[in-house]
């Protein structure tokens, strides 16, 4: 019996060692990516905080939209919002927090504004995380949308001003929209290189409103050095399971708890 336990333990340790070795490349890439996040603007999460995730399909991630409950996997979807929530609630059971996801697939900034009263302001979040911008440009190439970079800036700025006016103490986390160029024939191939101007606007607004800024483009650029684009995304924009985890991991580096 003792020999069987010893053999089992050796097998476990061997597997654990192999697992550790295989995670070293991603650990190195994540370390480099984390250095791109400005910790001076990190957000302090506290007990009983209300955290709201807002954005487009990347945030939506197939959530059940008629389920408005908090901390519910169905209401959070299968993406980074769920991963962040599950990780933080597991790690900090002594600090109960409320998590909501109100991202909607296909949304542009002006569409967030149209539903902002119900899907943001009434929830009175202490922490508001926004990841949006891909559709504001991509839809000008594929769906006849005629919005410009000026429209994008004005809409986004007005949204943030309105939010701070109603919720002056809200802490903002703003994610940079990104794309991965290694998908020939993908409709998102049109994002390069003009999309950079939209990314610059998002970064400038994050600085203007003293938000924690997550540079997802640079983070995904680091990740693609160790695994091909289709490891992190299935079309150049929407993340795979690994990509969703990368977003969630980077998001958590922008907060303190």
C-alpha positions in Angstrom: 0.0 0.0 0.0 2.8 2.4 1.0 4.6 1.6 -2.3 1.4 2.5 -4.3 1.1 5.8 -2.5 4.7 6.6 -3.1 4.4 5.8 -6.8 1.2 7.8 -7.1 3.0 10.8 -5.4 5.9 10.5 -7.8 3.6 10.4 -10.8 1.8 13.5 -9.5 5.0 15.4 -8.9 6.3 14.5 -12.4 3.1 15.7 -14.0 3.2 18.9 -11.9 6.8 19.5 -13.0 5.9 19.0 -16.7 3.0 21.3 -16.3 5.2 24.0 -14.8 7.7 23.7 -17.6 5.0 24.1 -20.3 3.6 27.2 -18.6 7.0 29.1 -18.6 6.7 30.7 -22.0 3.2 32.2 -21.3 4.4 33.3 -17.8 7.3 35.1 -19.5 5.0 36.7 -22.0 2.5 37.7 -19.4 5.2 39.2 -17.3 6.2 41.4 -20.2 2.6 42.3 -21.0 1.9 43.2 -17.3 4.7 45.7 -17.5 2.7 47.6 -20.1 0.0 48.3 -17.6 0.5 51.5 -15.6 0.0 50.5 -12.0 0.0 54.1 -10.9 -3.6 54.3 -12.1 -4.7 50.9 -10.6 -8.1 50.6 -9.1 -8.6 49.6 -5.5 -11.4 47.1 -5.1 -13.1 47.1 -1.7 -15.7 45.1 0.2 -19.3 45.5 -1.1 -18.1 47.2 -4.3 -20.4 47.0 -7.4 -18.4 46.1 -10.5 -20.0 46.6 -13.9 -18.6 45.3 -17.2 -19.8 47.2 -20.3 -19.0 46.9 -23.9 -19.7 44.9 -27.1 -19.5 41.1 -28.0 -16.2 40.5 -26.3 -17.8 41.5 -23.0 -21.2 40.0 -23.8 -19.7 36.6 -24.5 -23.1 34.9 -24.9 -24.6 36.0 -21.6 -28.2 35.5 -20.9 -29.5 39.0 -21.4 -32.8 38.7 -19.7 -31.0 37.5 -16.5 -30.2 40.6 -14.6 -29.0 38.8 -11.4 -25.6 39.5 -9.9 -22.7 37.1 -9.7 -24.6 34.6 -11.9 -22.6 32.6 -14.5 -25.6 32.7 -16.9 -25.8 36.5 -16.6 -22.0 37.0 -16.8 -21.5 35.0 -20.1 -18.5 32.8 -20.9 -15.8 35.4 -21.3 -13.5 37.6 -19.3 -16.3 39.1 -17.1 -17.1 35.6 -15.8 -13.4 34.7 -15.4 -12.6 37.8 -13.4 -15.7 37.4 -11.2 -15.0 33.7 -10.4 -11.3 34.3 -9.7 -11.9 37.3 -7.4 -14.8 35.7 -5.5 -12.7 32.5 -5.0 -9.6 34.4 -3.9 -11.5 36.9 -1.6 -14.5 35.3 0.1 -13.9 37.7 3.0 -14.6 40.7 0.7 -18.1 40.1 -0.9 -18.5 42.1 -4.1 -21.3 42.4 -6.7 -20.5 41.8 -10.4 -22.7 42.6 -13.3 -22.3 42.2 -17.1 -24.2 44.4 -19.5 -22.1 44.1 -22.6 -24.2 43.7 -25.9 -22.8 42.2 -29.0 -22.4 44.6 -31.9 -22.7 47.8 -29.8 -20.9 51.0 -30.7 -20.4 53.8 -28.2 -23.5 55.7 -29.1 -25.5 52.5 -28.5 -24.0 52.2 -25.1 -25.2 55.8 -24.5 -28.8 54.9 -25.6 -29.1 52.3 -22.8 -26.8 53.9 -20.2 -29.6 54.9 -17.8 -30.9 51.4 -17.4 -27.7 49.4 -18.0 -25.3 51.5 -16.0 -26.5 54.5 -14.0 -29.3 52.7 -12.2 -27.0 50.0 -11.1 -24.8 52.6 -9.3 -21.5 50.8 -9.9 -18.4 51.7 -7.8 -16.2 50.3 -10.5 -17.1 50.6 -14.2 -15.1 48.7 -16.8 -15.6 49.6 -20.5 -14.2 47.7 -23.5 -15.6 49.1 -26.8 -14.5 50.5 -30.1 -14.1 47.7 -32.6 -17.6 48.1 -34.1 -17.3 51.9 -34.3 -14.7 51.4 -37.0 -15.3 48.0 -38.4 -19.0 48.8 -39.2 -17.9 51.7 -41.4 -16.2 49.1 -43.6 -18.8 46.4 -43.5 -22.2 47.7 -42.5 -22.5 51.1 -44.0 -22.1 52.9 -40.7 -20.9 56.5 -41.3 -19.5 57.4 -38.0 -16.1 59.1 -37.9 -13.2 59.3 -35.4 -14.6 62.6 -34.4 -18.0 61.0 -33.7 -16.3 58.3 -31.7 -14.4 60.7 -29.5 -17.4 62.9 -28.9 -19.7 60.0 -28.1 -17.2 58.3 -25.8 -16.3 61.6 -24.0 -19.9 62.5 -23.5 -20.7 59.1 -22.1 -17.8 59.4 -19.6 -18.8 62.9 -18.6 -22.4 61.9 -18.1 -21.3 59.0 -15.9 -19.0 61.1 -13.8 -21.7 63.7 -13.3 -24.2 61.1 -11.9 -21.6 58.9 -10.2 -18.8 61.2 -9.3 -17.0 58.6 -7.1 -17.1 55.8 -9.8 -13.7 54.3 -10.6 -13.1 53.7 -14.3 -11.3 50.9 -16.1 -11.0 51.5 -19.8 -9.8 48.7 -22.1 -8.1 49.3 -25.4 -9.9 47.7 -28.4 -7.6 45.5 -30.4 -7.3 43.2 -33.3 -4.9 40.4 -34.5 -3.6 40.8 -38.0 -2.9 37.1 -38.7 -6.3 36.1 -40.2 -6.2 36.4 -43.9 -9.7 36.7 -45.4 -11.2 37.6 -42.0 -13.6 40.6 -42.2 -11.6 42.1 -39.4 -8.6 42.4 -41.6 -9.9 45.8 -42.6 -9.1 47.1 -39.1 -5.4 47.5 -40.0 -4.0 50.2 -40.0 -6.6 52.9 -39.7 -7.9 51.4 -36.4 -4.9 52.9 -34.6 -6.6 56.3 -34.5 -9.5 54.8 -32.5 -7.1 53.1 -30.1 -5.3 56.4 -29.6 -8.6 58.1 -28.7 -9.4 55.5 -26.1 -6.0 55.9 -24.5 -6.4 59.7 -24.4 -9.8 59.5 -22.9 -8.5 57.1 -20.2 -5.9 59.7 -19.3 -8.4 62.6 -19.4 -10.8 60.8 -17.0 -8.0 59.3 -14.8 -9.1 55.8 -15.6 -7.0 52.6 -15.3 -6.0 51.9 -18.9 -5.4 48.3 -20.2 -3.3 48.3 -23.4 -4.8 45.1 -24.9 -3.2 45.6 -28.3 0.3 45.5 -26.8 -0.7 42.6 -24.5 -2.0 40.5 -27.4 1.1 41.4 -29.5 3.2 39.9 -26.7 1.1 36.8 -26.5 1.3 36.1 -30.3 5.1 35.8 -29.9 4.6 32.5 -28.2 1.5 31.1 -29.9 -0.2 31.9 -33.2 -3.1 34.3 -33.5 -5.7 31.5 -33.7 -4.6 30.3 -30.2 -5.9 33.6 -28.8 -8.7 34.5 -31.2 -10.9 32.6 -33.6 -11.4 35.5 -36.1 -8.9 38.3 -35.2 -11.1 40.0 -32.7 -13.2 37.6 -30.7 -11.1 35.7 -28.1 -10.8 31.9 -27.8 -10.9 30.5 -24.2 -7.2 31.3 -23.9 -7.7 34.8 -25.2 -10.5 35.4 -22.7 -8.2 34.3 -19.9 -5.5 36.7 -21.2 -8.0 39.5 -21.1 -9.2 38.5 -17.6 -5.6 38.1 -16.3 -4.6 41.6 -17.6 -7.8 43.1 -16.2 -6.9 41.9 -12.7 -3.4 43.5 -13.1 -5.1 46.8 -13.3 -6.8 46.5 -9.9 -5.7 46.0 -6.3 -7.6 44.3 -3.6 
